[in-house]
Amino acid sequence: MGRYSLKDGKVTANKLAVSGKLPVQYVIPKTVAYSTAALLSNEDINANGTTAYAKKDILIQPAYAMPLLVTANAAGTAANTDALTIVGVDGKGDVISESVIVSSTAKTSTQSNNAFATITSITPNAVSACTSLGLGYNNAELGLPYPIAVNTDIINYAYDGGYSTTAASGLTIDADYDTVTILGTAAAKVVQVTYKTVLQEWGN
């Protein structure tokens, strides 16, 4: 239900409520490779102190929404007390913020729960012991543009022009963060996911 008006034979509505689920299709025309350093490479966050990194300080933005990988090439402070607060936008266009640990074990990556389509800022919580940090992304997990509730809402899935030989509903989803884990991770591939979503939950 919504408010509407009729003028010159045209119906104008300022809000349209949709009940139930509708099918949507999400297509990645060209996937990127898994990376631990595409966004920041060999960054000395110890020397940077607690100064926030702005959008201009990031090498590139994610090609599409994916969880981020914070990789401590050199160990962070003991007991995993270092963290980066990452602010950005997800695949649905919502502003998100998450604190991701900088591991106290060298050559260890920590993955964000959120899938970031854009990064606005990155702020260290303290002066870290880490003198070499990489920031990349896990290309096996995609942030979806509309909510997904259960994996049985996936209608079909295609990777590199071929449809899955197993049930599309067997893909792993995270309903809290609206992500899906795909079955291929090579670069320069086309990925298509068709699934049912509740648009009203997204548009309110």
N, C-alpha and C positions, 0 to 999 in steps of 0.2 A: 504494500500500500504506500502511496506517496501523494503529495499535493500536485495538482496539475491544472492546466487551463487550456481552453480551446479558443483559438484565434485564427481567423482566415483559413479555417479548415485544418489547422495543424494543432496537434496536442503537444504541449510543452510541460515537462515534469522536472522538478528540481531534485527529486530523489526517487529511485526505483528500488523497491525491496524484492529480492529474489529468494524464494523458499526452495529448499532442497539443494541438490548438487548439480552442477553443470560441467560438461567436459571442456577442458582447455588443453592446448598443446604448447609445449615449451621446446624450442629448438635452439641448440648451440651450433651455429654454422661451421665453426672451426675451433676445435678444442686446443688448449695450451698444454704444455708438458708440465709434469710435476716439478715443483721448484722449492728450494729452501732459501733462495737468495735473489729472486726476481725483483722484489720490492725494496729491500735494503740488503747490501752486500758488504760483508767484513766491516760492519759498523762498530766503532768503538763507543759503546754507550757509557763506559766508565768515564771517558774524557768528556762526554756530553753532559754528565751529571743528571740533573732533574729537569733540564730544559725540554719542553715539548717539541716534537717534530711536527711541522706543518705539512699540508698537502704537497707543497713545493719541494719538500725535502725527500719525498719518496720517489724512487727511480721511475716507476710506472704504477698505474692503477691496475687492479685485477681486471681481466678481460670480461669477466662475468662473476656472479656471486659464488664464492668458494670459501671454505674454512681456511684460516691463515695458519702458517707454521712459523713459530718463533724458535729459531735454532741457535743455541749457545755453542758457537764454534769453540770459544773459550768459556770455561766455567763461570757461572754467576756466583753470587754470594751464597755461603753455606746455608743449608736447610731450605733451599728454594724460597727465600724471602724476597727476591727481586721479582717485579712484575711490571708489565707494560699495560697501561689502560689505552685501549684502541677504540676510537670513536669513528663511526662511519655510517654507511647506509647499506641495508640488505637488499635482496632481490625483489622485495615487495615495495621498496622505496621508503621503508621506515628507518628512522634514525636508531642506531644500536650502539651500545657501549659494552666492552668486556675487558676484564683484567686477565691477562695471560701471563703465566709464570715464565721467567727466564731460568732455565734449569741450572742447578748447581753442579751438574755433571756435564763435562765437556762433550761436544758432538752429539747433543741430545735435543730433539725437537719437541715442542709442546704445541698442540693444536687447539685453536679456538673452537668453541661450540657454535658460534654464529658464523654464517657465511657472509662475507663482506663483498659487496659489489663496488664500493668506493670507500676509501680511507680518508678521513678528514684530519685526524690528529693522532699522535702516539705520545703518551706521557709516562716516563719512568716514575715508579713510586719512591725511589731512593737512588743514591749513587751506587750503581751496580759494580761488581767486581769483573763483569764480563767485558773484555777488551775486543771481542770480535763476535758480532751477532749478525745473523741472516734472517730476513723476513721473506717468506714465500707463501705458497698455497698448496693445498691438497686437491689435485684435479680429479680425484676419484669421487668427490662429493660435490653435488651441485646445490646451490640455494635456489629454491623455486620462486616464481613470481606471484603465486597464489598459495593459500594454505593447503596442506595435505594432512588428512587425519589418520589414515591407515593405509598399509601397502596394498590392500585389496582394491583401493580406489584407482590404482594404476591400470589403465586399459591396455596400452601397448607401449613398447619400448624398442627403439631402433638405434643401432650403433654402426657407423661406417657403412650405411646403406643396407644393412641386413637386420631383419627383425630377430629378436631373441628366440632361441630354440627352447628356452625354459619359460615358465609362467612369468609374465611381467610382474605379477603380484608378489613374486619372490624377491624383488629388489628391497633393500633395506632403506627405510625412511625414518626420519626423526621429526615427529609431529610438533615437538616443542620449538624447533628451529626451522621447520619447513625445508628440510634437505632430503635428497635422495642420493644413495651411493650407486654409481653406475658400474657396469661390468667390464669396461675397457678404460685404459688410462693413457693410450697413445696420443700424441699431438696430431693436429691437423685432421681431425675426424669430425664427422657430423653426428650429433646426438639428438635424439628426439624422444620426449616423454609425453604421453597423453594420459591425463588423469582427471578424476572428478574432484571438484572443489566446491566449497560453500562461498560464493562470492560475497554474500552479505557479511560474513565474518571478516572479510578483507576490507570491504568498503564502508561498513557500518551504516 
